[in-house]
């Protein structure tokens, strides 16, 4: 029964966001390209088969988000990924396969800016989020899980999207993606993912 209710809920979310499919309404060419060819890319990448054998239990939303992380890591090609979540989870593996030379660290180096960071906003204190925002530069990308999971997470997400330190944001419902490039016009896009 729970699985059926979850499926109905997911369909309702998708229908509510139907006007934001495949980059509709995104005016910036670079933002549109990111939506079309990274967020909503449907062609299989080179490592998807190998990873599906490693994680045969990954289905549905879990697999979609894992593959999104792979594409983002492949797009960013960073040297260091700050990952505050368990090291052996599926998302960490997909991030690493997207960029093999990336090194993972589980905490922020207070002397350096981060390149790519991942955190679960629904279980993170605001001080940790604020610290990440303070250690971002124009090349930084922040992946935030659980942005609509509870009222506190929704408030944090709104604060982040409105923060003067952030740039373009993408609200995918399950995941938020934050860029910090100040040359780009600040906007928070709702994307049907």
C-alpha positions in Angstrom: 0.0 0.0 0.0 2.8 2.4 0.9 4.5 1.9 -2.5 1.2 2.7 -4.3 0.8 5.9 -2.3 4.4 6.9 -3.0 3.8 6.3 -6.7 0.6 8.4 -6.7 2.4 11.1 -4.8 5.3 11.1 -7.3 2.8 11.4 -10.2 1.1 14.4 -8.5 4.5 16.1 -8.1 5.3 15.5 -11.7 1.9 16.8 -12.9 2.3 19.9 -10.7 5.6 20.6 -12.4 4.6 19.7 -15.9 5.1 23.3 -17.2 8.8 23.0 -16.3 9.6 19.9 -18.5 12.9 19.7 -20.4 13.9 23.3 -20.0 10.7 25.1 -21.0 10.8 28.7 -19.7 14.6 28.7 -19.2 15.8 31.8 -21.2 19.6 31.6 -20.5 21.4 29.5 -23.2 23.9 28.1 -20.6 21.1 27.3 -18.1 19.0 25.7 -20.8 21.9 23.6 -22.0 22.5 22.4 -18.4 18.9 21.5 -18.0 18.7 19.6 -21.3 22.0 17.9 -21.4 22.9 17.3 -17.8 19.7 17.3 -15.7 17.3 15.7 -18.2 19.8 13.8 -20.3 18.2 10.4 -21.2 21.0 8.7 -23.2 23.0 6.2 -21.3 26.5 7.1 -20.2 29.5 4.7 -20.4 29.4 3.6 -16.8 25.7 3.0 -16.3 25.8 -0.7 -17.1 28.7 -1.4 -14.7 27.1 0.6 -11.9 23.8 -1.1 -12.4 25.6 -4.5 -11.8 27.2 -3.1 -8.7 23.8 -1.7 -7.4 21.1 -4.1 -8.7 18.7 -2.9 -6.0 18.7 0.7 -7.4 15.4 1.5 -9.1 13.1 4.4 -9.7 13.9 7.7 -7.9 17.1 6.4 -6.3 18.5 5.4 -9.7 17.4 8.7 -11.3 19.2 10.8 -8.7 22.3 8.6 -8.7 22.6 9.0 -12.5 22.0 12.7 -12.2 24.9 12.9 -9.8 27.0 10.9 -12.3 26.2 13.5 -15.0 26.9 16.5 -12.8 30.2 15.1 -11.7 31.1 14.3 -15.3 30.0 17.9 -16.2 32.0 19.6 -13.4 35.3 17.6 -13.6 36.5 18.7 -10.2 39.5 17.6 -8.1 37.8 17.5 -4.8 34.2 16.6 -3.7 33.0 17.4 -0.2 30.6 14.7 0.7 29.1 14.8 4.3 27.1 11.6 3.8 28.2 7.9 4.3 31.2 7.1 2.1 29.8 3.7 0.8 26.5 4.9 -0.5 25.3 4.7 -4.1 25.4 8.4 -4.7 29.1 8.6 -3.7 29.9 5.8 -6.2 28.0 7.5 -9.0 29.7 10.8 -8.3 33.2 9.1 -8.3 32.5 7.3 -11.6 31.5 10.6 -13.2 35.0 11.9 -12.6 37.6 9.3 -11.6 40.3 11.8 -10.6 38.1 13.4 -7.9 39.1 13.0 -4.3 36.4 12.7 -1.6 36.6 14.5 1.7 34.0 14.4 4.4 34.5 17.8 5.8 35.2 21.3 4.5 38.8 22.6 4.6 38.5 26.0 6.3 41.4 27.3 4.2 40.0 26.5 0.8 36.9 27.0 -1.2 35.0 23.9 -2.2 34.5 22.8 -5.9 31.6 20.3 -5.6 29.8 19.6 -2.3 26.9 17.3 -1.4 24.8 17.4 1.7 21.4 16.4 3.0 19.7 19.6 3.9 16.9 17.9 5.8 19.3 16.7 8.5 21.9 19.4 8.4 22.2 22.4 10.8 22.2 25.9 9.3 25.7 26.6 10.5 27.1 23.9 8.3 25.1 25.2 5.3 26.3 28.7 6.0 29.9 27.6 6.2 29.6 26.0 2.8 28.1 29.1 1.3 31.0 31.1 2.8 33.5 28.8 1.2 32.2 29.0 -2.4 33.7 30.7 -5.3 32.5 31.2 -8.9 33.3 27.6 -9.8 31.6 26.0 -6.9 28.5 23.7 -7.2 26.4 22.5 -4.3 24.1 19.5 -4.4 21.4 19.6 -1.7 19.3 16.5 -1.0 15.9 16.6 0.7 15.0 20.2 -0.1 11.3 19.5 0.2 11.4 16.8 2.9 10.2 18.9 5.8 9.3 22.5 6.7 12.8 23.2 8.0 14.4 21.9 4.8 12.1 24.1 2.7 13.0 27.2 4.7 16.7 26.4 4.3 16.3 26.0 0.6 14.4 29.3 0.3 17.2 31.0 2.3 19.8 29.5 0.1 18.1 30.5 -3.1 17.6 34.1 -1.9 21.1 34.4 -0.4 23.3 37.0 -2.1 26.3 34.6 -2.2 24.4 32.1 -4.5 23.7 32.4 -8.2 21.6 30.1 -10.4 19.6 27.5 -8.5 17.7 24.5 -9.8 14.9 23.0 -7.7 14.3 19.4 -8.8 12.1 18.7 -5.8 14.3 15.9 -4.4 17.5 17.7 -5.1 18.6 21.3 -5.3 21.6 22.4 -7.4 23.3 25.7 -6.6 25.8 27.5 -8.7 27.8 30.4 -7.4 28.9 32.1 -10.6 28.2 35.8 -10.2 28.5 36.4 -13.9 25.3 34.6 -14.5 21.9 36.1 -13.9 20.6 35.0 -10.5 17.5 32.9 -10.8 16.0 29.8 -9.1 14.4 27.5 -11.7 11.8 24.9 -10.9 12.6 21.8 -13.1 10.4 18.8 -13.7 12.9 16.0 -13.2 
